[in-house]
């Protein structure tokens, strides 16, 4: 039995449509999963953090940037200021 071009194109179109519907369904499932996490309270786990700030002289706004780091609202953090060696 010989398959005509029209039959092949119809079959390919149906397969493409089914793949698109499958992908759309996967997207909807992901959206439902993503929205279910939005209803939860944030986790209390907060690992300790060390911020490494490389400093090379005083730039404009250096004081403001540094003050912003010191005003962080995080339970356990340290700031390491690293400068260029003068040797």
GUFI-645185 format. One record per residue: x, y, z of N, C-alpha, C, O, CB in turn; residue number from 1. Coordinates in nm, 3 decimals, padded with zeros to 5 digits. Glycine has a CB too. Example, Ala and Ser with C-alpha at 12.3 -4.5 7.8 and 13.67 -1.06 7.14 Angstrom:
BEGIN
+---------+---------+---------+---------+----------+---------+---------+---------+---------+---------+---------+---------+---------+----------+---------+-----+
|  n.east | n.north |    n.up | ca.east | ca.north |   ca.up |  c.east | c.north |    c.up |  o.east | o.north |    o.up | cb.east | cb.north |   cb.up |   n |
+---------+---------+---------+---------+----------+---------+---------+---------+---------+---------+---------+---------+---------+----------+---------+-----+
|  01.319 | -00.569 |  00.780 |  01.230 |  -00.450 |  00.780 |  01.320 | -00.330 |  00.780 |  01.424 | -00.332 |  00.846 |  01.131 |  -00.447 |  00.905 |   1 |
|  01.285 | -00.225 |  00.708 |  01.367 |  -00.106 |  00.714 |  01.290 |  00.003 |  00.787 |  01.341 |  00.114 |  00.804 |  01.408 |  -00.060 |  00.572 |   2 |
+---------+---------+---------+---------+----------+---------+---------+---------+---------+---------+---------+---------+---------+----------+---------+-----+
# end
This chain:
BEGIN
+---------+---------+---------+---------+----------+---------+---------+---------+---------+---------+---------+---------+---------+----------+---------+-----+
|  n.east | n.north |    n.up | ca.east | ca.north |   ca.up |  c.east | c.north |    c.up |  o.east | o.north |    o.up | cb.east | cb.north |   cb.up |   n |
+---------+---------+---------+---------+----------+---------+---------+---------+---------+---------+---------+---------+---------+----------+---------+-----+
|  00.084 | -00.118 |  00.000 |  00.000 |   00.000 |  00.000 |  00.089 |  00.125 |  00.000 |  00.179 |  00.138 |  00.082 | -00.095 |  -00.001 |  00.121 |   1 |
|  00.062 |  00.210 | -00.088 |  00.142 |   00.330 | -00.104 |  00.080 |  00.444 | -00.023 | -00.040 |  00.472 | -00.034 |  00.154 |   00.369 | -00.253 |   2 |
|  00.166 |  00.509 |  00.059 |  00.118 |   00.621 |  00.141 |  00.134 |  00.749 |  00.060 |  00.243 |  00.779 |  00.011 |  00.195 |   00.630 |  00.277 |   3 |
|  00.029 |  00.821 |  00.047 |  00.035 |   00.945 | -00.030 |  00.092 |  01.056 |  00.056 |  00.097 |  01.045 |  00.178 | -00.104 |   00.985 | -00.084 |   4 |
|  00.133 |  01.162 | -00.008 |  00.189 |   01.277 |  00.062 |  00.087 |  01.339 |  00.156 |  00.122 |  01.381 |  00.266 |  00.239 |   01.382 | -00.038 |   5 |
| -00.037 |  01.346 |  00.114 | -00.141 |   01.405 |  00.197 | -00.163 |  01.323 |  00.324 | -00.180 |  01.380 |  00.432 | -00.273 |   01.417 |  00.119 |   6 |
| -00.162 |  01.191 |  00.312 | -00.179 |   01.105 |  00.429 | -00.063 |  01.122 |  00.526 | -00.082 |  01.127 |  00.647 | -00.192 |   00.957 |  00.387 |   7 |
|  00.058 |  01.130 |  00.470 |  00.176 |   01.150 |  00.555 |  00.170 |  01.283 |  00.628 |  00.201 |  01.289 |  00.747 |  00.303 |   01.144 |  00.470 |   8 |
|  00.131 |  01.390 |  00.561 |  00.123 |   01.521 |  00.624 |  00.016 |  01.525 |  00.732 |  00.034 |  01.590 |  00.836 |  00.095 |   01.629 |  00.519 |   9 |
| -00.095 |  01.458 |  00.710 | -00.201 |   01.453 |  00.812 | -00.152 |  01.378 |  00.934 | -00.176 |  01.421 |  01.047 | -00.329 |   01.386 |  00.755 |  10 |
| -00.083 |  01.264 |  00.913 | -00.030 |   01.186 |  01.025 |  00.074 |  01.267 |  01.102 |  00.075 |  01.266 |  01.225 |  00.032 |   01.053 |  00.974 |  11 |
|  00.162 |  01.337 |  01.031 |  00.264 |   01.418 |  01.096 |  00.199 |  01.532 |  01.175 |  00.244 |  01.566 |  01.284 |  00.362 |   01.474 |  00.993 |  12 |
|  00.094 |  01.591 |  01.120 |  00.023 |   01.698 |  01.191 | -00.043 |  01.649 |  01.318 | -00.042 |  01.717 |  01.420 | -00.081 |   01.762 |  01.100 |  13 |
| -00.102 |  01.529 |  01.312 | -00.167 |   01.473 |  01.431 | -00.063 |  01.442 |  01.538 | -00.086 |  01.469 |  01.655 | -00.247 |   01.345 |  01.396 |  14 |
|  00.050 |  01.386 |  01.499 |  00.157 |   01.356 |  01.595 |  00.210 |  01.485 |  01.657 |  00.233 |  01.491 |  01.777 |  00.273 |   01.278 |  01.527 |  15 |
|  00.228 |  01.588 |  01.576 |  00.276 |   01.717 |  01.629 |  00.175 |  01.777 |  01.726 |  00.214 |  01.833 |  01.829 |  00.303 |   01.816 |  01.513 |  16 |
|  00.048 |  01.766 |  01.694 | -00.055 |   01.817 |  01.783 | -00.056 |  01.743 |  01.916 | -00.070 |  01.804 |  02.022 | -00.193 |   01.807 |  01.716 |  17 |
| -00.040 |  01.610 |  01.911 | -00.036 |   01.531 |  02.035 |  00.086 |  01.567 |  02.119 |  00.076 |  01.575 |  02.242 | -00.035 |   01.381 |  02.002 |  18 |
|  00.202 |  01.588 |  02.056 |  00.321 |   01.629 |  02.129 |  00.302 |  01.766 |  02.193 |  00.345 |  01.788 |  02.307 |  00.443 |   01.632 |  02.035 |  19 |
|  00.239 |  01.857 |  02.123 |  00.214 |   01.991 |  02.177 |  00.119 |  01.984 |  02.297 |  00.141 |  02.052 |  02.397 |  00.155 |   02.083 |  02.069 |  20 |
|  00.017 |  01.902 |  02.288 | -00.076 |   01.886 |  02.401 | -00.007 |  01.822 |  02.521 | -00.033 |  01.860 |  02.636 | -00.197 |   01.801 |  02.359 |  21 |
|  00.080 |  01.726 |  02.495 |  00.156 |   01.664 |  02.604 |  00.247 |  01.766 |  02.673 |  00.254 |  01.771 |  02.795 |  00.241 |   01.545 |  02.550 |  22 |
|  00.316 |  01.848 |  02.594 |  00.403 |   01.951 |  02.651 |  00.322 |  02.055 |  02.728 |  00.364 |  02.100 |  02.835 |  00.485 |   02.020 |  02.539 |  23 |
|  00.207 |  02.094 |  02.675 |  00.121 |   02.189 |  02.744 |  00.073 |  02.134 |  02.877 |  00.070 |  02.206 |  02.977 |  00.002 |   02.226 |  02.656 |  24 |
|  00.037 |  02.005 |  02.879 | -00.005 |   01.940 |  03.003 |  00.109 |  01.939 |  03.105 |  00.085 |  01.961 |  03.224 | -00.052 |   01.797 |  02.975 |  25 |
|  00.231 |  01.914 |  03.059 |  00.347 |   01.918 |  03.149 |  00.368 |  02.057 |  03.207 |  00.404 |  02.072 |  03.324 |  00.472 |   01.873 |  03.075 |  26 |
|  00.347 |  02.159 |  03.125 |  00.359 |   02.296 |  03.174 |  00.256 |  02.329 |  03.279 |  00.285 |  02.396 |  03.378 |  00.348 |   02.393 |  03.060 |  27 |
|  00.133 |  02.281 |  03.259 |  00.028 |   02.304 |  03.359 |  00.059 |  02.232 |  03.490 |  00.034 |  02.286 |  03.598 | -00.108 |   02.257 |  03.305 |  28 |
|  00.113 |  02.109 |  03.480 |  00.150 |   02.036 |  03.601 |  00.260 |  02.109 |  03.677 |  00.256 |  02.118 |  03.800 |  00.196 |   01.892 |  03.565 |  29 |
|  00.359 |  02.163 |  03.605 |  00.466 |   02.239 |  03.668 |  00.411 |  02.366 |  03.733 |  00.454 |  02.402 |  03.843 |  00.574 |   02.275 |  03.567 |  30 |
|  00.318 |  02.432 |  03.668 |  00.259 |   02.553 |  03.723 |  00.185 |  02.523 |  03.853 |  00.195 |  02.599 |  03.949 |  00.164 |   02.617 |  03.621 |  31 |
|  00.111 |  02.412 |  03.856 |  00.042 |   02.373 |  03.980 |  00.141 |  02.343 |  04.090 |  00.121 |  02.382 |  04.205 | -00.048 |   02.251 |  03.955 |  32 |
|  00.250 |  02.274 |  04.057 |  00.353 |   02.243 |  04.156 |  00.417 |  02.372 |  04.207 |  00.437 |  02.387 |  04.328 |  00.460 |   02.150 |  04.096 |  33 |
|  00.450 |  02.464 |  04.117 |  00.513 |   02.590 |  04.155 |  00.421 |  02.672 |  04.246 |  00.467 |  02.730 |  04.344 |  00.549 |   02.670 |  04.030 |  34 |
|  00.294 |  02.677 |  04.214 |  00.199 |   02.752 |  04.297 |  00.180 |  02.688 |  04.433 |  00.154 |  02.759 |  04.531 |  00.065 |   02.763 |  04.227 |  35 |
|  00.191 |  02.556 |  04.443 |  00.174 |   02.490 |  04.573 |  00.288 |  02.526 |  04.668 |  00.268 |  02.530 |  04.789 |  00.167 |   02.337 |  04.556 |  36 |
|  00.409 |  02.553 |  04.615 |  00.519 |   02.594 |  04.701 |  00.504 |  02.738 |  04.747 |  00.560 |  02.774 |  04.850 |  00.651 |   02.576 |  04.628 |  37 |
|  00.431 |  02.820 |  04.674 |  00.412 |   02.960 |  04.712 |  00.327 |  02.976 |  04.836 |  00.335 |  03.079 |  04.903 |  00.350 |   03.036 |  04.598 |  38 |
|  00.246 |  02.877 |  04.868 |  00.159 |   02.886 |  04.985 |  00.231 |  02.853 |  05.115 |  00.180 |  02.881 |  05.223 |  00.041 |   02.793 |  04.968 |  39 |
|  00.348 |  02.796 |  05.104 |  00.422 |   02.754 |  05.224 |  00.500 |  02.870 |  05.283 |  00.539 |  02.964 |  05.214 |  00.517 |   02.638 |  05.190 |  40 |
|  00.522 |  02.861 |  05.414 |  00.605 |   02.961 |  05.482 |  00.751 |  02.935 |  05.443 |  00.788 |  02.821 |  05.415 |  00.587 |   02.955 |  05.638 |  41 |
|  00.833 |  03.038 |  05.440 |  00.973 |   03.018 |  05.405 |  01.043 |  02.928 |  05.507 |  01.007 |  02.927 |  05.625 |  01.046 |   03.153 |  05.396 |  42 |
|  01.140 |  02.854 |  05.461 |  01.212 |   02.761 |  05.549 |  01.294 |  02.838 |  05.652 |  01.339 |  02.950 |  05.626 |  01.304 |   02.668 |  05.467 |  43 |
|  01.311 |  02.778 |  05.767 |  01.388 |   02.842 |  05.873 |  01.537 |  02.813 |  05.859 |  01.618 |  02.871 |  05.931 |  01.339 |   02.796 |  06.010 |  44 |
|  01.574 |  02.724 |  05.768 |  01.714 |   02.688 |  05.748 |  01.787 |  02.801 |  05.679 |  01.747 |  02.846 |  05.571 |  01.725 |   02.559 |  05.665 |  45 |
|  01.893 |  02.847 |  05.741 |  01.976 |   02.952 |  05.682 |  02.121 |  02.922 |  05.716 |  02.165 |  02.949 |  05.828 |  01.934 |   03.095 |  05.734 |  46 |
|  02.195 |  02.865 |  05.623 |  02.335 |   02.830 |  05.652 |  02.419 |  02.954 |  05.673 |  02.386 |  03.061 |  05.624 |  02.393 |   02.746 |  05.538 |  47 |
|  02.529 |  02.940 |  05.747 |  02.618 |   03.055 |  05.766 |  02.677 |  03.100 |  05.632 |  02.705 |  03.018 |  05.545 |  02.731 |   03.020 |  05.866 |  48 |
|  02.696 |  03.230 |  05.619 |  02.743 |   03.287 |  05.493 |  02.863 |  03.376 |  05.520 |  02.867 |  03.450 |  05.618 |  02.631 |   03.367 |  05.423 |  49 |
|  02.962 |  03.369 |  05.432 |  03.077 |   03.460 |  05.436 |  03.078 |  03.539 |  05.306 |  03.090 |  03.482 |  05.198 |  03.212 |   03.381 |  05.457 |  50 |
|  03.067 |  03.670 |  05.316 |  03.073 |   03.758 |  05.199 |  03.217 |  03.805 |  05.182 |  03.275 |  03.865 |  05.273 |  02.976 |   03.880 |  05.214 |  51 |
|  03.274 |  03.778 |  05.067 |  03.410 |   03.821 |  05.037 |  03.400 |  03.943 |  04.947 |  03.352 |  03.934 |  04.834 |  03.494 |   03.706 |  04.968 |  52 |
|  03.445 |  04.056 |  04.999 |  03.436 |   04.182 |  04.925 |  03.576 |  04.228 |  04.886 |  03.651 |  04.275 |  04.971 |  03.364 |   04.291 |  05.009 |  53 |
|  03.612 |  04.216 |  04.759 |  03.742 |   04.266 |  04.716 |  03.742 |  04.418 |  04.710 |  03.651 |  04.479 |  04.653 |  03.780 |   04.207 |  04.578 |  54 |
|  03.842 |  04.479 |  04.770 |  03.852 |   04.626 |  04.773 |  03.980 |  04.669 |  04.706 |  04.087 |  04.615 |  04.733 |  03.846 |   04.679 |  04.920 |  55 |
|  03.970 |  04.766 |  04.618 |  04.087 |   04.821 |  04.549 |  04.074 |  04.972 |  04.551 |  04.039 |  05.034 |  04.451 |  04.099 |   04.766 |  04.402 |  56 |
|  04.102 |  05.030 |  04.664 |  04.088 |   05.174 |  04.678 |  03.945 |  05.211 |  04.714 |  03.860 |  05.125 |  04.735 |  04.130 |   05.244 |  04.550 |  57 |
|  03.920 |  05.341 |  04.720 |  03.788 |   05.391 |  04.756 |  03.722 |  05.445 |  04.630 |  03.766 |  05.544 |  04.572 |  03.798 |   05.501 |  04.867 |  58 |
|  03.615 |  05.378 |  04.589 |  03.538 |   05.422 |  04.473 |  03.426 |  05.516 |  04.519 |  03.399 |  05.528 |  04.638 |  03.480 |   05.301 |  04.395 |  59 |
|  03.362 |  05.581 |  04.422 |  03.246 |   05.662 |  04.457 |  03.135 |  05.570 |  04.504 |  03.106 |  05.470 |  04.439 |  03.199 |   05.749 |  04.337 |  60 |
|  03.074 |  05.601 |  04.613 |  02.968 |   05.519 |  04.668 |  03.018 |  05.402 |  04.751 |  02.939 |  05.316 |  04.790 |  02.883 |   05.466 |  04.558 |  61 |
|  03.148 |  05.397 |  04.781 |  03.205 |   05.287 |  04.858 |  03.142 |  05.278 |  04.996 |  03.109 |  05.169 |  05.043 |  03.356 |   05.303 |  04.870 |  62 |
|  03.127 |  05.391 |  05.061 |  03.070 |   05.393 |  05.195 |  02.924 |  05.344 |  05.193 |  02.884 |  05.266 |  05.280 |  03.078 |   05.535 |  05.255 |  63 |
|  02.846 |  05.388 |  05.096 |  02.706 |   05.345 |  05.085 |  02.697 |  05.195 |  05.060 |  02.614 |  05.126 |  05.119 |  02.634 |   05.422 |  04.973 |  64 |
|  02.784 |  05.144 |  04.971 |  02.783 |   05.000 |  04.942 |  02.820 |  04.920 |  05.067 |  02.758 |  04.818 |  05.097 |  02.881 |   04.968 |  04.827 |  65 |
|  02.920 |  04.965 |  05.138 |  02.963 |   04.896 |  05.258 |  02.853 |  04.898 |  05.365 |  02.830 |  04.798 |  05.432 |  03.091 |   04.958 |  05.312 |  66 |
|  02.787 |  05.012 |  05.381 |  02.677 |   05.022 |  05.478 |  02.563 |  04.927 |  05.442 |  02.500 |  04.869 |  05.530 |  02.625 |   05.166 |  05.485 |  67 |
|  02.536 |  04.911 |  05.314 |  02.430 |   04.820 |  05.271 |  02.462 |  04.676 |  05.311 |  02.373 |  04.602 |  05.351 |  02.409 |   04.830 |  05.120 |  68 |
|  02.589 |  04.637 |  05.300 |  02.626 |   04.502 |  05.342 |  02.611 |  04.483 |  05.493 |  02.570 |  04.377 |  05.538 |  02.770 |   04.471 |  05.299 |  69 |
|  02.645 |  04.586 |  05.570 |  02.636 |   04.574 |  05.716 |  02.492 |  04.576 |  05.766 |  02.468 |  04.539 |  05.881 |  02.714 |   04.687 |  05.781 |  70 |
|  02.398 |  04.617 |  05.684 |  02.257 |   04.620 |  05.724 |  02.179 |  04.497 |  05.677 |  02.056 |  04.497 |  05.678 |  02.192 |   04.745 |  05.669 |  71 |
|  02.250 |  04.392 |  05.638 |  02.182 |   04.271 |  05.591 |  02.099 |  04.209 |  05.703 |  02.139 |  04.209 |  05.820 |  02.283 |   04.169 |  05.539 |  72 |
|  01.984 |  04.157 |  05.666 |  01.896 |   04.090 |  05.761 |  01.911 |  03.939 |  05.741 |  01.829 |  03.875 |  05.676 |  01.746 |   04.136 |  05.743 |  73 |
|  02.017 |  03.884 |  05.798 |  02.046 |   03.742 |  05.784 |  02.101 |  03.695 |  05.918 |  02.177 |  03.769 |  05.982 |  02.149 |   03.715 |  05.667 |  74 |
|  02.065 |  03.575 |  05.964 |  02.100 |   03.535 |  06.100 |  02.249 |  03.514 |  06.126 |  02.297 |  03.552 |  06.233 |  02.028 |   03.410 |  06.133 |  75 |
|  02.324 |  03.454 |  06.033 |  02.465 |   03.422 |  06.061 |  02.549 |  03.454 |  05.939 |  02.553 |  03.376 |  05.843 |  02.481 |   03.274 |  06.101 |  76 |
|  02.617 |  03.568 |  05.942 |  02.698 |   03.608 |  05.828 |  02.822 |  03.681 |  05.873 |  02.825 |  03.739 |  05.981 |  02.617 |   03.695 |  05.733 |  77 |
|  02.925 |  03.677 |  05.790 |  03.052 |   03.745 |  05.816 |  03.093 |  03.817 |  05.688 |  03.062 |  03.771 |  05.578 |  03.164 |   03.644 |  05.864 |  78 |
|  03.162 |  03.928 |  05.703 |  03.212 |   04.002 |  05.588 |  03.364 |  04.000 |  05.593 |  03.425 |  04.035 |  05.694 |  03.158 |   04.148 |  05.587 |  79 |
|  03.424 |  03.958 |  05.483 |  03.571 |   03.957 |  05.470 |  03.609 |  04.061 |  05.367 |  03.574 |  04.048 |  05.249 |  03.625 |   03.816 |  05.429 |  80 |
|  03.679 |  04.164 |  05.410 |  03.727 |   04.267 |  05.317 |  03.867 |  04.228 |  05.272 |  03.957 |  04.213 |  05.355 |  03.727 |   04.411 |  05.384 |  81 |
|  03.886 |  04.212 |  05.142 |  04.013 |   04.168 |  05.087 |  04.073 |  04.284 |  05.009 |  04.007 |  04.343 |  04.923 |  03.996 |   04.042 |  04.997 |  82 |
|  04.198 |  04.316 |  05.039 |  04.266 |   04.426 |  04.970 |  04.387 |  04.372 |  04.894 |  04.433 |  04.261 |  04.919 |  04.309 |   04.537 |  05.070 |  83 |
|  04.437 |  04.453 |  04.804 |  04.557 |   04.417 |  04.726 |  04.679 |  04.435 |  04.815 |  04.689 |  04.531 |  04.891 |  04.569 |   04.506 |  04.595 |  84 |
|  04.772 |  04.342 |  04.807 |  04.893 |   04.349 |  04.887 |  04.979 |  04.465 |  04.838 |  04.985 |  04.493 |  04.718 |  04.972 |   04.214 |  04.881 |  85 |
|  05.047 |  04.532 |  04.932 |  05.132 |   04.645 |  04.895 |  05.279 |  04.605 |  04.890 |  05.365 |  04.693 |  04.880 |  05.113 |   04.760 |  04.994 |  86 |
|  05.311 |  04.479 |  04.897 |  05.452 |   04.434 |  04.895 |  05.513 |  04.455 |  04.760 |  05.630 |  04.423 |  04.740 |  05.462 |   04.287 |  04.932 |  87 |
+---------+---------+---------+---------+----------+---------+---------+---------+---------+---------+---------+---------+---------+----------+---------+-----+
# end
